[in-house]
């Protein structure tokens, strides 16, 4: 969308001053918009209008004002902060992913800004019912025991999440390698050679000499991460691993692709009714 057709923050302030009952919902991107559109439609909610943040002109100075970077999540956060000057009840909502933030005590309390309950939108699909529906019914992956499979990938994804937390704490800004190169299967169990992955990761980032130090931080986070796995799995890692799964478990070739898997989850978004609560 061009800058000429984007709404400005001042226009939105005026919009909600005049019509505070409008149920506009601002999300990080087109994927989130598609998910909410399907989910809300399936729940019979048609009063909310979902907007990708690209439809709003969030200028660089607004990001600088709040010391934010230029990503879509940061743009939604900046918008929420700007609109928070409206000190009366409004029906609009801004929605962003928690990502790593809740483990680092970085969740800000901003009026009418809703953080996802899980790490991100994709994790609302991480249930036995939905994963089975997509992997076994849709992609025809040859998984015999879904419970065993899910438990094993949760363990793999937990370690990857802990690595990202360790990196964030050290403020290294690592460039990540493809973890699927270190994955293997044993029956329905997915195995991850995390030790080799870390060695290769640090070597690729010219930090091989700091391996022992990184592993101490990593092990610390692995011990801390507990509870519902949806609180410590990164959405993009999940989709990557599921696409790899379709290939390894002899599923339909066309679904051995991250984009195809993402679109498949959009089609079953009505099976994740928890998402509806985010727009309230």
DRENZA-91513 format. One line per 8 residues: number of its first residue (from 1); their letters; for each residue x, y, z of N, C-alpha, C. Coordinates in Angstrom, 2 decimals. Atoms other than C-alpha are relative to their C-alpha. Example, Ala and Ser with C-alpha at 12.3 -4.5 7.8 and 13.67 -1.06 7.14 Angstrom:
2
1> as> 0.89:-1.19:0.00:12.30:-4.50:7.80:0.90:1.20:0.00 ~ -0.82:-1.19:-0.06:13.67:-1.06:7.14:-0.77:1.09:0.73 .
//
This chain:
280
1> xxxxxxxx> 0.85:-1.20:0.00:0.00:0.00:0.00:0.88:1.24:0.00 ~ -0.82:-1.19:0.11:1.40:3.43:-0.93:-0.21:0.90:1.21 ~ 0.10:-0.95:-1.11:2.08:6.16:1.61:-1.22:0.91:-0.16 ~ 1.11:-0.92:0.25:-0.64:8.28:-0.06:-1.33:-0.56:0.51 ~ 1.27:0.58:-0.38:-3.38:5.82:0.88:-0.01:-0.48:1.46 ~ -0.04:0.40:-1.41:-2.25:5.06:4.42:-0.64:1.05:0.89 ~ 0.51:-0.94:-0.99:-4.07:6.60:7.34:1.15:0.49:0.87 ~ -0.99:-0.54:-0.92:-2.00:8.86:9.54:-0.47:-0.22:1.44 .
9> xxxxxxxx> 0.36:0.16:-1.41:-1.91:8.62:13.32:-0.98:1.10:0.42 ~ 0.92:-1.10:-0.33:-3.62:12.02:13.58:-1.41:-0.29:-0.52 ~ 1.31:0.36:0.55:-6.41:10.77:11.32:-0.69:-1.04:0.88 ~ 0.59:1.03:-0.86:-6.91:7.76:13.58:-0.42:0.58:1.34 ~ 0.40:-0.66:-1.25:-6.95:9.93:16.70:-1.36:0.69:-0.17 ~ 1.28:-0.66:0.28:-9.74:11.97:15.13:-1.11:-1.01:-0.21 ~ 0.98:1.05:0.29:-11.52:8.83:13.94:-0.60:-0.55:1.29 ~ 0.51:0.61:-1.23:-11.78:7.38:17.45:-0.54:1.03:1.00 .
17> xxxxxxxx> 0.65:-1.06:-0.79:-12.58:10.71:19.08:-1.46:0.16:-0.42 ~ 1.36:-0.16:0.53:-15.62:10.92:16.81:-0.83:-1.27:0.09 ~ 0.73:1.28:0.00:-16.52:7.23:16.73:0.74:-1.03:0.86 ~ -0.75:0.91:-0.87:-15.03:5.46:19.76:-0.52:-1.43:0.01 ~ 0.58:1.35:0.00:-17.33:2.47:19.23:0.51:-0.87:-1.15 ~ -0.51:0.77:1.14:-15.53:1.39:16.02:0.92:-1.12:0.48 ~ -0.79:1.16:-0.44:-14.09:-2.10:16.47:1.10:-0.33:-1.00 ~ -1.14:0.22:0.88:-10.97:-1.69:14.38:1.08:-0.77:0.76 .
25> xxxxxxxx> -1.05:0.82:-0.61:-8.18:-4.20:15.06:1.25:0.10:-0.86 ~ -1.27:-0.17:0.72:-4.54:-3.53:14.09:0.95:-1.13:0.36 ~ -0.88:1.15:-0.21:-2.21:-6.51:13.62:1.30:0.20:-0.76 ~ -1.35:-0.20:0.52:1.39:-7.02:12.56:0.14:-0.18:-1.51 ~ -0.19:0.24:1.42:0.90:-8.29:9.02:-1.18:-0.67:-0.66 ~ 1.09:0.60:0.78:-1.22:-9.84:6.29:-0.37:-1.38:0.51 ~ 0.29:1.34:-0.51:-0.89:-13.35:7.74:-0.92:0.08:1.22 ~ 0.84:-0.16:-1.19:-2.31:-12.23:11.10:-1.40:0.47:-0.39 .
33> xxxxxxxx> 1.31:-0.48:0.46:-5.09:-10.37:9.29:-0.84:-1.14:-0.55 ~ 0.73:1.13:0.58:-6.05:-13.49:7.35:-0.47:-0.96:1.08 ~ 0.37:0.91:-1.09:-6.02:-15.63:10.51:-1.20:0.54:0.78 ~ 1.10:-0.58:-0.79:-8.26:-13.25:12.46:-1.29:0.08:-0.81 ~ 1.20:-0.08:0.83:-10.64:-12.81:9.54:-0.73:-1.33:-0.03 ~ 0.60:1.33:0.02:-11.22:-16.57:9.33:-0.54:-0.38:1.37 ~ 0.39:0.37:-1.36:-11.35:-17.06:13.09:-1.25:0.74:0.45 ~ 1.16:-0.80:-0.41:-13.79:-14.22:13.74:-1.24:-0.36:-0.81 .
41> xxxxxxxx> 1.12:0.40:0.84:-15.96:-15.24:10.80:-0.58:-1.32:0.46 ~ 0.46:1.29:-0.47:-16.11:-18.79:12.11:-0.76:0.08:1.30 ~ 0.68:-0.19:-1.28:-17.20:-17.50:15.50:-1.25:0.88:-0.13 ~ 1.18:-0.83:0.23:-19.91:-15.37:13.90:0.17:1.46:0.38 ~ -0.28:-1.40:-0.33:-18.20:-12.07:14.74:0.37:0.75:-1.27 ~ -0.26:-0.74:1.23:-18.42:-9.67:11.83:0.08:1.51:0.22 ~ -0.04:-1.44:-0.27:-18.34:-6.30:13.59:1.42:0.55:0.02 ~ -1.39:-0.46:0.00:-14.54:-6.17:13.90:0.54:0.11:-1.43 .
49> xxxxxxxx> -0.68:-0.16:1.29:-12.50:-4.88:10.95:1.50:-0.11:0.27 ~ -1.41:0.26:-0.26:-8.93:-6.20:10.81:0.86:0.78:-0.99 ~ -0.91:-0.77:0.84:-6.15:-3.94:9.52:1.44:-0.44:0.21 ~ -1.44:0.21:0.00:-2.59:-4.87:8.64:0.65:1.36:0.32 ~ -0.62:-1.26:-0.41:-0.25:-2.23:10.17:0.54:0.77:-1.20 ~ -0.47:-0.71:1.19:0.93:-1.42:6.63:-1.01:1.01:-0.50 ~ 1.02:-0.97:0.41:-2.34:0.49:6.21:0.09:1.31:0.79 ~ -0.19:-1.20:-0.82:-1.13:3.03:8.79:1.40:0.56:-0.23 .
57> xxxxxxxx> -1.31:-0.65:0.14:1.66:5.54:8.27:0.56:0.28:1.39 ~ -0.67:-0.20:-1.29:3.78:5.14:11.41:1.38:0.56:-0.33 ~ -1.26:-0.62:0.42:6.62:7.63:10.80:1.18:-0.41:0.86 ~ -1.23:0.36:-0.71:10.22:7.04:11.80:0.13:0.73:1.32 ~ -0.13:-0.78:-1.24:10.03:9.79:14.40:-0.84:-0.59:1.13 ~ 0.84:0.65:-1.03:7.23:7.90:16.20:0.74:-1.19:0.59 ~ -0.78:1.12:-0.49:9.47:4.85:16.44:1.16:0.48:0.86 ~ -1.12:-0.55:-0.77:12.42:6.94:17.63:-0.47:0.53:1.35 .
65> xxxxxxxx> 0.53:-0.55:-1.24:10.23:8.60:20.25:-0.08:-1.05:1.10 ~ 0.14:1.08:-0.97:9.72:5.23:21.93:1.17:-0.97:-0.04 ~ -1.21:0.82:0.10:13.18:3.83:21.11:-0.31:-1.38:-0.58 ~ 0.40:1.24:0.65:11.70:1.21:18.79:0.69:-0.16:-1.34 ~ -0.58:0.27:1.31:13.15:-0.46:15.70:-1.11:0.06:-1.05 ~ 0.92:-0.25:1.11:11.45:-0.54:12.30:-0.89:-1.18:-0.38 ~ 0.83:1.15:0.35:9.66:-3.92:12.39:-1.48:0.26:0.15 ~ 1.46:-0.15:-0.08:5.91:-4.40:12.06:-0.51:-0.04:1.43 .
73> xxxxxxxx> 0.42:0.07:-1.40:5.55:-5.38:15.70:0.24:1.34:0.69 ~ -0.33:-1.28:-0.62:7.27:-2.15:16.74:-0.93:1.11:-0.50 ~ 0.93:-0.99:0.53:4.98:-0.16:14.45:-1.36:-0.09:0.68 ~ 1.28:0.15:-0.70:1.88:-1.63:16.07:0.13:0.54:1.43 ~ -0.21:-0.49:-1.36:3.34:-0.88:19.50:0.04:1.52:0.04 ~ -0.05:-1.46:0.06:4.13:2.71:18.51:-1.39:0.59:-0.23 ~ 1.36:-0.46:0.25:0.60:3.13:17.15:-0.83:-0.06:1.29 ~ 0.76:0.15:-1.25:-0.89:1.81:20.40:0.37:1.09:0.99 .
81> xxxxxxxx> -0.45:-1.03:-0.94:1.21:4.25:22.41:-0.52:1.37:-0.41 ~ 0.52:-1.29:0.48:0.19:7.19:20.24:-1.50:0.12:0.26 ~ 1.45:-0.04:-0.19:-3.50:6.27:20.44:-0.39:-0.03:1.48 ~ 0.31:0.08:-1.43:-3.27:5.79:24.21:-0.30:1.37:0.61 ~ 0.34:-1.34:-0.48:-3.64:9.57:24.56:-1.51:0.21:0.08 ~ 1.46:-0.04:-0.09:-7.37:8.94:24.06:-0.39:-0.55:1.38 ~ 0.20:0.40:-1.38:-8.37:8.85:27.72:-1.46:-0.35:0.32 ~ 1.36:0.48:-0.21:-11.91:7.53:27.25:-0.12:-1.38:-0.64 .
89> xxxxxxxx> 0.16:1.37:0.50:-13.27:4.10:26.38:-0.13:-0.03:-1.52 ~ 0.05:0.20:1.45:-12.61:3.04:22.79:-0.06:-1.50:-0.28 ~ 0.16:1.41:0.33:-13.38:-0.23:21.03:1.12:-0.54:-0.89 ~ -1.08:0.49:0.85:-10.31:-0.40:18.74:0.99:-0.80:0.85 ~ -1.03:0.77:-0.69:-7.53:-2.86:19.63:1.25:-0.13:-0.88 ~ -1.26:0.31:0.66:-3.87:-3.35:18.72:0.49:-1.32:0.57 ~ -0.41:1.33:-0.43:-2.49:-6.89:18.86:1.42:-0.29:-0.46 ~ -1.36:0.37:0.37:1.15:-7.98:18.97:0.41:-1.29:0.71 .
97> xxxxxxxx> -0.52:1.25:-0.54:3.09:-11.18:19.64:0.89:0.25:1.22 ~ -0.90:-0.07:-1.15:4.84:-11.79:22.95:1.45:-0.31:-0.40 ~ -1.33:0.46:0.39:7.79:-13.51:21.25:0.80:-0.38:1.25 ~ -0.84:0.29:-1.18:10.61:-13.57:23.85:-0.32:0.92:1.16 ~ 0.11:-1.13:-0.93:9.36:-10.51:25.71:-0.47:-0.38:1.39 ~ 0.51:0.31:-1.33:7.45:-12.16:28.55:1.03:-0.68:0.88 ~ -1.07:0.62:-0.78:10.54:-14.12:29.61:1.04:1.03:0.42 ~ -0.99:-1.05:-0.29:12.58:-10.91:29.66:-0.63:1.19:0.70 .
105> xxxxxxxx> 0.73:-1.06:-0.70:9.97:-8.84:31.54:-0.10:1.28:-0.83 ~ 0.08:-1.15:0.90:9.47:-6.58:28.52:-1.43:0.29:-0.47 ~ 1.37:-0.23:0.42:5.66:-6.64:28.28:-0.49:1.34:0.55 ~ 0.47:-1.32:-0.42:4.42:-3.06:28.37:-1.52:0.03:0.10 ~ 1.44:-0.15:-0.20:0.98:-2.19:29.68:-0.45:1.30:-0.66 ~ 0.45:-1.16:0.78:-0.53:0.13:27.07:-1.50:-0.14:-0.21 ~ 1.45:0.09:0.19:-4.26:0.96:26.89:-0.37:-0.52:-1.39 ~ 0.57:0.57:1.22:-6.08:-1.13:24.27:1.03:-0.73:-0.88 .
113> xxxxxxxx> -0.99:0.87:0.65:-2.91:-3.06:23.36:-0.10:-1.38:0.64 ~ 0.09:1.38:-0.49:-3.37:-6.83:23.66:1.18:-0.82:-0.50 ~ -1.07:0.93:0.33:-0.41:-9.20:23.76:-0.60:-1.39:-0.16 ~ 0.47:1.37:0.15:-0.92:-12.76:22.52:0.22:-0.77:1.30 ~ -0.16:0.82:-1.21:-1.44:-15.28:25.31:1.21:-0.90:-0.14 ~ -1.16:0.84:0.28:1.14:-17.57:23.68:1.08:0.88:-0.65 ~ -1.09:-0.82:0.53:4.40:-16.46:22.06:-0.41:0.76:-1.26 ~ 0.40:-0.64:1.25:2.70:-15.64:18.75:-1.28:-0.65:-0.52 .
121> xxxxxxxx> 1.25:0.50:0.58:-0.36:-16.24:16.58:0.11:-1.47:-0.38 ~ -0.13:1.38:0.47:1.01:-19.50:15.14:-0.17:-1.02:1.13 ~ 0.06:0.98:-1.10:1.12:-21.12:18.59:-1.42:-0.29:0.45 ~ 1.39:0.33:-0.28:-2.67:-20.97:18.88:-0.41:-1.26:-0.79 ~ 0.28:1.20:0.78:-2.55:-23.80:16.32:0.74:-1.22:0.52 ~ -0.80:1.11:-0.51:-0.20:-25.95:18.40:-0.82:-0.81:1.01 ~ 0.81:0.92:-0.78:-2.82:-28.39:19.66:-0.03:-1.34:-0.73 ~ 0.05:1.33:0.62:-3.21:-32.10:19.04:-1.03:-0.03:-1.12 .
129> xxxxxxxx> 1.07:0.03:1.00:-6.47:-31.55:17.16:0.43:0.67:-1.30 ~ -0.34:-0.76:1.21:-5.15:-28.91:14.77:1.21:-0.58:-0.71 ~ -1.20:0.58:0.64:-1.70:-30.43:14.18:-0.36:-1.31:-0.70 ~ 0.43:1.26:0.63:-3.32:-33.81:13.48:-0.79:0.28:-1.27 ~ 0.85:-0.35:1.15:-5.83:-32.20:11.14:0.85:0.43:-1.20 ~ -0.84:-0.51:1.09:-3.10:-30.46:9.14:1.00:-1.05:-0.47 ~ -1.07:0.90:0.41:-0.25:-32.99:9.19:-0.50:-1.35:-0.50 ~ 0.44:1.34:0.37:-2.18:-36.24:8.98:-1.12:0.03:-1.05 .
137> xxxxxxxx> 1.13:-0.05:0.94:-5.45:-35.34:7.23:0.36:0.76:-1.28 ~ -0.25:-0.84:1.18:-4.29:-32.54:4.92:1.27:-0.41:-0.75 ~ -1.27:0.27:0.70:-0.62:-33.39:4.20:0.29:-1.49:-0.11 ~ -0.13:1.47:0.03:-0.99:-37.17:4.77:1.39:-0.46:0.45 ~ -1.28:0.41:-0.58:2.24:-37.34:6.78:-0.22:-1.29:0.80 ~ 0.16:1.34:-0.60:2.82:-40.89:8.08:0.48:-0.02:1.45 ~ -0.29:-0.03:-1.43:2.85:-40.17:11.81:-0.96:-0.97:0.69 ~ 0.83:1.02:-0.66:1.61:-43.09:13.91:-0.51:0.48:1.35 .
145> xxxxxxxx> 0.36:-0.44:-1.34:1.63:-41.61:17.43:0.19:1.51:0.10 ~ -0.07:-1.46:0.01:0.80:-37.90:17.41:0.51:0.53:1.34 ~ -0.43:-0.47:-1.31:1.34:-37.52:21.17:1.52:-0.07:0.14 ~ -1.45:0.17:-0.06:4.90:-38.87:20.94:0.68:1.02:-0.90 ~ -0.57:-0.98:0.93:5.61:-36.70:17.91:-0.04:1.41:0.58 ~ 0.15:-1.35:-0.53:4.27:-33.52:19.54:0.93:0.26:1.18 ~ -0.89:-0.16:-1.15:6.22:-34.09:22.75:1.44:0.19:-0.45 ~ -1.39:-0.09:0.46:9.45:-34.55:20.81:0.28:1.33:-0.68 .
153> xxxxxxxx> -0.28:-1.28:0.65:9.08:-31.43:18.66:-0.08:1.15:1.00 ~ 0.04:-1.03:-1.05:8.14:-29.42:21.75:1.36:0.10:0.68 ~ -1.33:-0.01:-0.61:11.49:-30.45:23.26:1.02:0.67:-0.91 ~ -0.92:-0.62:0.97:13.36:-29.46:20.09:-0.20:1.51:-0.03 ~ 0.32:-1.42:0.12:11.59:-26.11:19.85:0.32:0.76:1.29 ~ -0.38:-0.61:-1.28:12.21:-25.40:23.54:1.48:0.35:0.01 ~ -1.44:-0.25:0.04:15.97:-25.71:23.03:0.32:1.15:-0.94 ~ -0.22:-1.10:0.95:15.85:-23.42:19.99:-0.43:1.33:0.61 .
161> xxxxxxxx> 0.48:-1.22:-0.66:13.84:-20.87:22.00:0.99:0.44:1.06 ~ -0.98:-0.31:-1.03:16.35:-21.07:24.85:1.26:0.61:-0.62 ~ -1.15:-0.57:0.69:19.14:-20.36:22.36:-0.24:1.47:-0.34 ~ 0.31:-1.39:0.35:17.38:-17.20:21.23:-0.01:0.89:1.24 ~ -0.03:-0.77:-1.24:16.93:-16.07:24.83:1.44:0.23:0.45 ~ -1.41:-0.14:-0.36:20.61:-16.72:25.52:0.67:1.07:-0.86 ~ -0.54:-1.01:0.92:21.52:-14.68:22.46:-0.47:1.40:0.37 ~ 0.55:-1.31:-0.37:19.22:-11.84:23.54:0.67:0.53:1.27 .
169> xxxxxxxx> -0.62:-0.43:-1.25:20.68:-11.75:27.04:1.44:0.45:-0.22 ~ -1.38:-0.37:0.28:24.19:-11.58:25.63:0.11:1.15:-1.00 ~ 0.05:-1.09:0.96:23.12:-9.01:23.03:1.00:-0.21:-1.14 ~ -0.92:0.32:1.09:25.10:-10.77:20.32:-0.62:0.23:-1.37 ~ 0.64:-0.13:1.31:22.56:-10.60:17.50:0.47:-1.06:-0.97 ~ -0.48:1.09:0.84:23.49:-14.01:16.13:-0.80:-0.13:-1.29 ~ 0.65:0.37:1.25:22.73:-14.91:12.53:-0.24:-1.50:0.06 ~ 0.36:1.39:-0.28:20.87:-18.21:12.78:0.20:-0.92:-1.18 .
177> xxxxxxxx> -0.14:1.04:1.01:21.59:-21.39:10.87:-1.28:-0.82:-0.08 ~ 1.16:0.87:0.19:18.98:-23.81:9.53:0.09:-1.18:0.97 ~ -0.09:1.09:-0.97:18.28:-26.17:12.47:-0.37:-1.36:-0.57 ~ 0.45:1.30:0.53:16.74:-28.88:10.25:1.17:-0.86:-0.45 ~ -1.18:0.78:0.40:20.25:-29.91:9.17:0.48:-0.90:1.14 ~ -0.40:0.80:-1.16:20.72:-31.29:12.70:-1.18:-0.80:0.58 ~ 1.15:0.78:-0.44:17.33:-33.04:12.94:0.05:-1.41:-0.59 ~ 0.13:1.36:0.49:16.67:-36.76:12.59:-1.26:-0.59:0.63 .
185> xxxxxxxx> 1.19:0.64:-0.56:13.81:-39.17:13.31:0.30:-1.41:0.46 ~ -0.05:1.37:-0.51:13.47:-42.36:15.33:-1.43:-0.40:0.28 ~ 1.43:0.28:-0.10:10.00:-43.74:14.77:-0.77:1.30:-0.15 ~ 0.73:-1.27:0.03:7.69:-40.82:15.59:0.71:1.10:0.79 ~ -0.75:-0.96:-0.82:10.34:-39.05:17.67:0.94:0.82:-0.88 ~ -0.93:-0.90:0.69:12.16:-36.02:16.25:1.15:0.32:0.95 ~ -1.20:-0.22:-0.80:15.73:-35.68:17.55:0.79:1.18:-0.53 ~ -0.75:-1.21:0.38:17.90:-32.56:17.54:1.41:-0.08:0.61 .
193> xxxxxxxx> -1.39:-0.02:-0.48:21.72:-32.59:17.78:0.36:1.44:0.33 ~ -0.17:-1.41:-0.37:21.78:-29.29:19.63:1.46:0.36:0.25 ~ -1.41:-0.28:-0.29:25.44:-29.62:20.67:0.75:0.38:-1.28 ~ -0.66:-0.31:1.28:26.65:-29.72:17.05:-0.54:1.30:-0.57 ~ 0.60:-1.24:0.52:24.20:-26.98:16.09:0.63:1.23:0.65 ~ -0.58:-1.14:-0.70:25.58:-24.63:18.76:1.44:0.24:-0.43 ~ -1.39:-0.14:0.46:29.18:-25.33:17.74:0.04:0.68:-1.37 ~ 0.03:-0.57:1.35:28.36:-24.56:14.10:-0.52:1.44:0.01 .
201> xxxxxxxx> 0.59:-1.33:-0.09:26.25:-21.54:15.05:1.02:1.03:0.45 ~ -0.97:-0.97:-0.52:28.96:-19.85:17.08:1.19:0.15:-0.94 ~ -1.09:-0.09:0.97:31.63:-20.69:14.53:-0.38:0.90:-1.17 ~ 0.47:-0.81:1.12:29.54:-19.13:11.77:-0.09:1.48:0.37 ~ 0.09:-1.38:-0.48:29.17:-16.00:13.91:1.30:0.50:0.62 ~ -1.33:-0.37:-0.50:32.89:-15.89:14.80:0.03:0.16:1.52 ~ 0.02:-0.01:-1.47:32.21:-16.63:18.48:0.32:-1.39:0.55 ~ -0.31:1.37:-0.41:33.61:-20.16:18.69:0.69:-0.05:1.35 .
209> xxxxxxxx> -0.73:-0.01:-1.27:35.86:-19.21:21.62:-0.91:0.22:1.20 ~ 0.92:-0.29:-1.09:32.80:-18.28:23.65:-1.04:-1.11:0.18 ~ 0.92:1.14:-0.05:31.15:-21.72:23.35:-0.39:-0.37:1.43 ~ 0.29:0.41:-1.38:31.44:-22.63:27.05:-0.91:1.01:0.69 ~ 0.79:-1.06:-0.61:30.02:-19.28:28.14:-1.44:-0.03:-0.51 ~ 1.34:0.05:0.59:27.09:-19.56:25.73:-0.77:-1.20:0.53 ~ 0.68:1.20:-0.47:26.31:-23.10:26.86:-0.49:0.14:1.44 ~ 0.44:-0.25:-1.37:26.12:-21.96:30.49:-1.31:0.79:-0.01 .
217> xxxxxxxx> 1.21:-0.81:0.11:23.55:-19.31:29.53:-1.16:-0.82:-0.58 ~ 1.01:0.84:0.63:21.69:-21.79:27.33:-0.61:-0.98:1.00 ~ 0.50:0.97:-0.98:21.41:-24.44:30.05:-0.84:0.68:1.07 ~ 0.77:-0.75:-0.99:20.18:-21.80:32.47:-1.42:0.25:-0.50 ~ 1.32:-0.27:0.56:17.30:-20.90:30.15:-0.81:-1.29:-0.18 ~ 0.71:1.27:0.17:16.44:-24.54:29.42:-0.65:-0.42:1.33 ~ 0.55:0.33:-1.32:15.91:-25.03:33.18:-1.15:0.93:0.37 ~ 1.02:-0.99:-0.35:13.80:-21.86:33.44:-1.29:-0.23:-0.77 .
225> xxxxxxxx> 1.18:0.15:0.85:11.44:-22.59:30.55:-0.85:-1.18:0.49 ~ 0.87:1.02:-0.58:8.49:-24.50:31.97:-1.45:0.36:-0.30 ~ 1.41:-0.26:0.19:4.74:-24.84:31.71:-0.46:-0.34:-1.41 ~ 0.58:0.22:1.32:2.67:-24.72:28.52:1.06:0.25:-1.08 ~ -1.01:-0.20:1.05:5.06:-25.27:25.54:-0.29:1.18:-0.92 ~ 0.34:-1.12:0.87:3.17:-22.58:23.65:0.56:1.33:0.52 ~ -0.62:-1.18:-0.57:4.90:-20.11:25.95:1.49:0.09:-0.29 ~ -1.44:-0.05:0.31:8.39:-21.02:24.72:0.32:-0.69:-1.34 .
233> xxxxxxxx> -0.26:0.46:1.37:8.14:-21.92:21.05:-0.14:1.19:-0.93 ~ 0.04:-1.08:0.99:8.93:-19.48:18.25:-0.82:-0.46:-1.21 ~ 0.91:0.37:1.07:6.28:-19.48:15.53:0.69:-0.41:-1.28 ~ -0.68:0.32:1.26:8.65:-19.44:12.56:0.77:-1.32:0.11 ~ -0.68:1.28:-0.20:10.65:-22.32:14.06:-0.99:-1.15:-0.10 ~ 1.03:1.04:0.07:7.43:-24.30:14.45:-0.38:-0.30:-1.44 ~ 0.40:0.21:1.39:6.38:-23.79:10.84:1.12:-0.66:-0.80 ~ -1.15:0.61:0.67:9.89:-24.64:9.60:0.08:-1.49:0.32 .
241> xxxxxxxx> -0.10:1.40:-0.41:9.90:-27.88:11.60:-1.16:-0.83:-0.55 ~ 1.15:0.74:0.55:6.42:-28.85:10.43:0.17:-0.27:-1.49 ~ -0.25:0.21:1.43:7.37:-28.35:6.79:1.04:-1.11:-0.19 ~ -1.02:1.06:0.02:10.45:-30.54:7.42:-0.65:-1.34:0.32 ~ 0.70:1.23:-0.40:8.16:-33.10:9.09:-0.75:-0.61:-1.18 ~ 0.76:0.51:1.15:5.97:-33.39:5.99:0.92:-0.77:-0.95 ~ -0.96:0.67:0.88:9.06:-34.30:3.98:0.50:-1.30:0.63 ~ -0.59:1.17:-0.67:10.54:-36.70:6.55:-1.01:-1.13:0.20 .
249> xxxxxxxx> 1.03:1.01:-0.23:7.23:-38.47:7.14:-0.83:-0.26:-1.26 ~ 0.57:0.37:1.30:6.46:-38.84:3.43:-1.39:0.58:-0.25 ~ 1.25:-0.68:0.28:3.66:-36.31:3.26:-0.04:0.55:-1.41 ~ 0.17:-0.54:1.35:2.37:-34.58:0.14:1.06:1.06:-0.29 ~ -1.15:-0.82:0.35:5.25:-32.83:-1.61:-0.30:1.49:0.06 ~ 0.34:-1.42:0.07:3.43:-29.52:-2.10:-0.08:0.66:1.38 ~ 0.06:-0.56:-1.36:3.16:-29.09:1.70:1.36:0.00:0.69 ~ -1.34:-0.01:-0.58:6.91:-29.48:2.26:0.60:1.40:-0.13 .
257> xxxxxxxx> -0.33:-1.39:0.24:7.03:-25.72:2.12:-0.62:0.85:1.10 ~ 0.49:-0.79:-1.13:6.69:-23.16:4.92:-1.22:0.84:-0.37 ~ 1.12:-0.84:0.40:4.38:-20.86:2.98:-1.28:-0.81:-0.14 ~ 1.17:0.87:0.16:2.04:-23.73:2.08:-0.57:-0.40:1.35 ~ 0.46:0.39:-1.34:1.90:-24.84:5.73:-0.70:1.16:0.69 ~ 0.63:-1.18:-0.61:1.12:-21.30:6.90:-1.41:0.21:-0.53 ~ 1.32:-0.20:0.60:-1.76:-21.02:4.44:-0.97:-1.09:0.47 ~ 0.87:1.09:-0.48:-3.09:-24.40:5.61:-0.55:0.34:1.38 .
265> xxxxxxxx> 0.46:-0.35:-1.34:-3.27:-23.11:9.18:-1.05:1.11:-0.04 ~ 1.03:-1.04:0.14:-5.24:-20.07:8.04:-1.37:-0.64:-0.23 ~ 1.26:0.65:0.33:-7.90:-22.42:6.71:-0.66:-0.67:1.21 ~ 0.58:0.63:-1.20:-8.35:-24.01:10.15:0.01:0.96:1.19 ~ -0.05:-1.00:-1.09:-8.18:-20.76:12.14:-1.28:0.00:0.82 ~ 1.25:0.05:-0.77:-11.81:-21.25:13.15:0.02:-1.10:1.05 ~ -0.16:1.03:-1.02:-10.60:-24.22:15.20:0.83:0.50:1.19 ~ -0.76:-0.60:-1.09:-8.64:-21.83:17.46:-0.81:1.15:0.59 .
273> xxxxxxxx> 0.90:-1.05:-0.49:-11.46:-19.93:19.23:0.63:0.93:1.04 ~ -0.68:-0.86:-0.97:-9.02:-18.56:21.86:0.41:1.34:-0.64 ~ -0.43:-1.22:0.69:-7.98:-16.02:19.23:-1.04:1.11:0.11 ~ 1.08:-1.00:-0.04:-11.35:-14.28:19.48:0.19:0.94:1.19 ~ -0.16:-0.80:-1.21:-10.53:-13.08:23.01:1.00:1.13:-0.19 ~ -1.04:-1.02:0.21:-7.59:-11.07:21.67:-0.56:1.33:-0.51 ~ 0.54:-1.23:0.58:-9.83:-8.54:19.93:-0.94:0.71:0.98 ~ 0.93:-0.59:-0.96:-11.84:-7.77:23.09:0.71:0.99:0.92 .
//
